[in-house]
């Protein structure tokens, strides 16, 4: 019987993998806490919890008629982003996978009405930077599995997938770290304006309303009030969280959903990325378990 040993919402913004001088130049000469924070997540979360499997809820892997989970024994190659090839080009990756876990996830969906998960081991399956950008900071001896987010999915669909993850973990002998890789509010500045909004300061978030909504989520995470976050999802969706917040929703469903009281610790400041709200938050398992 396995266990989920940790969970985190992590930003994967392209700036974290830029050369140091370029990254600082975009932020008025200052370092981004999103960069330094990931090193802290490795030291203070991954190294302490020692997971043997990392499950990434990848907000850039958009599927359409189902959720998918990577079922490869190993994924190797070089990654160039079709979105931002100037900054992410020819990046090598080498990821041991976990086909047994991927198949277990898909099998769990067979018992859930209106839930579809397919395990995919096609060697030509693309990989996305919501996974790749974290590897240089966080990858150790663990196996890594990426899970897609259905672009047609709604809140209840993401929650259902999280339940499948939890039951797959229960079936297998794994120490699992859940990584919800994605942003909070997620609206970019128009092309002719965005270069004036590349610095990390909160004043560059696309709207004050989006920043306020993000801060409300962060405060609720700090208190461990996931019930309030879930209850307020219809309102929060109006500020367009990345991937309809599916990365967070699947993660929180796997650790108890509305009953979860895990408190969040920030490992970065709340930062802007050309209009979007970005942060690293890790959740500590309550003494009585995730659903206590």
C-alpha positions in Angstrom: 0.0 0.0 0.0 1.4 3.3 -1.1 1.1 6.8 0.3 1.1 10.4 -1.0 4.0 11.9 1.0 3.8 15.5 -0.4 2.0 17.9 -2.7 2.9 21.2 -4.2 1.7 23.8 -6.7 4.8 24.9 -8.6 5.4 27.5 -11.3 7.2 26.4 -14.5 7.7 29.8 -16.1 10.3 29.9 -19.0 12.3 32.6 -17.2 13.6 30.0 -14.6 15.6 28.2 -17.3 17.0 31.3 -19.0 20.7 32.2 -18.5 21.3 34.1 -15.3 22.1 37.4 -16.9 19.1 37.3 -19.2 16.7 36.3 -16.3 17.9 39.1 -14.1 17.8 41.7 -16.9 14.1 41.0 -17.4 13.6 41.7 -13.7 15.4 45.0 -13.4 18.7 43.3 -12.4 17.1 41.3 -9.5 16.9 37.5 -9.1 13.5 35.9 -9.4 12.3 34.0 -6.3 10.7 31.5 -8.6 14.3 30.5 -9.5 15.7 30.4 -6.0 12.5 28.9 -4.6 12.7 25.7 -6.7 16.1 25.0 -5.2 14.6 25.3 -1.8 11.7 23.0 -2.8 14.3 20.3 -3.7 16.2 20.8 -0.4 13.3 21.2 2.0 10.6 19.1 0.4 11.9 16.5 -2.0 15.1 15.7 0.0 13.2 15.4 3.3 10.2 13.5 2.0 12.3 11.2 -0.3 9.5 10.2 -2.8 10.2 7.4 -5.2 7.5 8.7 -7.7 6.7 12.2 -8.8 3.3 12.7 -10.5 3.2 15.9 -12.5 -0.2 17.4 -13.3 1.0 19.1 -16.4 -1.0 22.2 -17.3 0.6 22.4 -20.8 -0.3 18.9 -21.8 -3.8 19.6 -23.2 -5.8 16.6 -24.4 -9.3 16.7 -25.8 -11.5 13.6 -25.4 -9.8 12.1 -22.3 -7.1 12.5 -19.7 -3.8 10.8 -20.5 -0.9 9.6 -18.4 2.6 8.9 -19.7 3.3 5.1 -19.3 6.8 4.9 -20.6 9.6 2.9 -19.0 11.8 5.8 -19.8 11.5 9.1 -21.7 14.7 10.4 -23.2 15.5 13.1 -25.8 15.9 16.8 -26.3 13.1 19.3 -25.9 12.5 22.4 -28.0 9.4 24.4 -27.2 7.2 25.2 -30.1 5.8 28.1 -28.0 9.2 29.7 -27.0 12.0 28.1 -29.0 14.3 31.1 -28.4 14.5 30.3 -24.7 13.9 26.6 -24.6 15.8 24.8 -27.3 17.5 21.4 -27.4 17.1 20.8 -23.7 18.1 17.2 -22.8 15.9 15.2 -20.6 16.1 11.6 -19.2 13.1 10.5 -17.1 12.6 7.0 -15.7 8.8 6.3 -15.8 6.4 4.1 -14.0 4.2 2.1 -16.4 2.6 0.1 -13.6 1.3 3.3 -11.9 0.1 4.8 -15.2 -1.9 1.6 -16.0 -3.3 1.6 -12.4 -4.6 5.2 -12.9 -6.3 4.3 -16.1 -7.8 1.2 -14.5 -9.3 3.2 -11.7 -11.1 5.4 -14.2 -12.9 2.4 -15.5 -14.9 2.3 -12.3 -15.9 6.0 -12.3 -18.8 7.2 -14.3 -17.9 9.8 -16.9 -14.1 9.6 -16.2 -11.7 8.6 -19.0 -8.0 8.1 -18.5 -5.7 6.4 -21.1 -2.2 5.3 -20.3 0.1 6.1 -23.3 3.6 4.7 -23.9 4.0 5.9 -27.6 7.7 6.7 -28.0 6.9 9.7 -30.1 4.6 11.3 -27.5 5.6 15.0 -27.1 6.7 16.2 -23.7 5.9 19.7 -22.4 7.8 22.4 -20.5 5.5 22.3 -17.5 7.3 19.0 -16.8 10.7 19.6 -18.4 11.4 23.0 -16.8 11.2 21.5 -13.3 13.7 18.7 -14.0 16.9 20.6 -13.6 15.8 21.9 -10.2 14.0 18.9 -8.8 14.9 15.6 -10.5 16.8 13.1 -8.4 16.5 9.3 -8.3 12.7 9.3 -8.5 10.5 8.0 -11.3 8.5 10.7 -13.0 5.0 10.4 -14.6 3.2 13.3 -16.3 -0.6 13.5 -16.4 -2.5 15.6 -19.0 -5.3 18.0 -18.4 -8.3 17.7 -20.7 -9.0 21.0 -22.3 -12.7 20.1 -22.3 -12.6 19.2 -18.6 -14.6 21.0 -15.9 -14.0 21.2 -12.2 -15.7 17.9 -11.5 -13.6 16.1 -14.1 -10.3 17.3 -12.6 -11.5 16.2 -9.2 -12.4 12.8 -10.5 -9.0 12.3 -11.9 -7.5 13.2 -8.6 -9.5 10.5 -7.0 -8.1 8.0 -9.5 -4.6 9.1 -8.6 -5.3 8.5 -4.9 -6.7 5.0 -5.4 -3.9 4.1 -7.7 -1.4 5.1 -5.0 -3.3 3.0 -2.4 -3.0 -0.1 -4.7 0.8 0.2 -5.2 3.8 0.4 -3.0 4.9 4.0 -3.8 5.9 7.1 -2.0 4.3 9.7 -4.2 5.0 13.4 -4.5 2.2 15.3 -6.4 3.3 18.4 -8.4 0.6 20.6 -9.8 2.6 22.4 -12.4 0.9 25.6 -13.4 -0.1 29.2 -12.6 -2.8 31.0 -10.7 -4.5 33.7 -12.8 -3.3 33.4 -16.4 -3.9 36.2 -18.8 -1.0 37.5 -20.9 -0.5 41.1 -21.9 -1.0 41.8 -25.6 2.2 41.4 -27.7 2.8 45.1 -28.2 2.5 45.7 -24.4 4.1 42.6 -22.8 7.7 43.8 -22.9 6.8 46.5 -20.5 5.5 43.9 -18.1 8.3 41.3 -17.9 9.5 42.2 -14.4 8.3 40.1 -11.4 6.5 42.8 -9.5 2.8 42.4 -8.7 2.0 45.7 -10.4 2.4 43.9 -13.7 -0.3 41.3 -13.1 -2.9 41.7 -15.9 -5.6 43.1 -13.6 -5.9 44.2 -10.0 -8.9 41.9 -9.7 -6.8 38.9 -10.8 -4.1 39.7 -8.3 -6.7 40.1 -5.5 -8.3 36.7 -6.4 -4.9 35.0 -6.4 -4.1 36.4 -3.0 -7.4 35.1 -1.6 -6.4 31.6 -2.8 -2.9 32.0 -1.3 -4.4 33.0 2.1 -6.8 30.1 2.0 -4.0 27.7 1.2 -1.9 29.2 4.1 -4.8 28.4 6.5 -5.4 25.0 4.9 -8.9 26.0 3.9 -9.2 24.0 0.7 -13.0 23.7 1.2 -13.3 27.5 0.7 -11.1 27.4 -2.5 -13.3 24.7 -4.0 -16.5 26.4 -3.0 -15.4 29.6 -4.7 -14.2 28.0 -7.9 -17.0 29.5 -10.1 -15.9 33.0 -9.1 -12.2 32.2 -9.4 -12.6 30.9 -12.9 -13.5 34.4 -13.9 -9.8 35.4 -13.6 -8.9 32.5 -15.9 -6.5 30.4 -13.8 -4.2 28.3 -16.0 -5.9 25.2 -17.4 -9.1 26.0 -15.5 -7.0 25.3 -12.4 -7.1 21.6 -13.2 -3.6 21.0 -11.9 -4.6 22.2 -8.4 -8.0 20.5 -8.5 -6.6 17.1 -9.4 -3.9 17.5 -6.8 -6.3 18.5 -4.0 -8.8 15.8 -4.8 -6.0 13.2 -4.4 -5.2 14.5 -0.9 -8.8 14.8 0.4 -10.7 17.4 -1.6 -13.0 19.5 0.6 -11.9 17.6 3.7 -8.2 18.5 3.1 -6.7 20.8 5.8 -3.1 20.7 4.6 -1.5 24.2 5.1 0.5 25.7 2.3 4.0 27.1 2.7 5.3 29.6 0.1 8.7 28.9 -1.4 8.6 32.0 -3.5 7.0 35.4 -3.5 3.9 35.9 -5.6 5.3 37.0 -8.9 4.2 38.2 -12.3 5.1 36.6 -15.6 3.9 38.9 -18.4 0.5 39.3 -16.7 0.1 35.9 -15.1 0.2 35.1 -11.3 3.0 32.6 -10.3 4.1 31.1 -7.1 5.6 28.0 -5.4 3.5 26.5 -2.6 4.1 23.2 -0.8 1.5 21.5 1.4 2.4 19.8 4.6 0.4 16.6 5.4 -1.5 17.1 8.7 -0.5 14.9 11.6 -3.8 12.9 11.2 -3.4 12.4 7.5 -4.4 14.4 4.4 -8.2 14.3 5.1 -8.0 15.2 8.8 
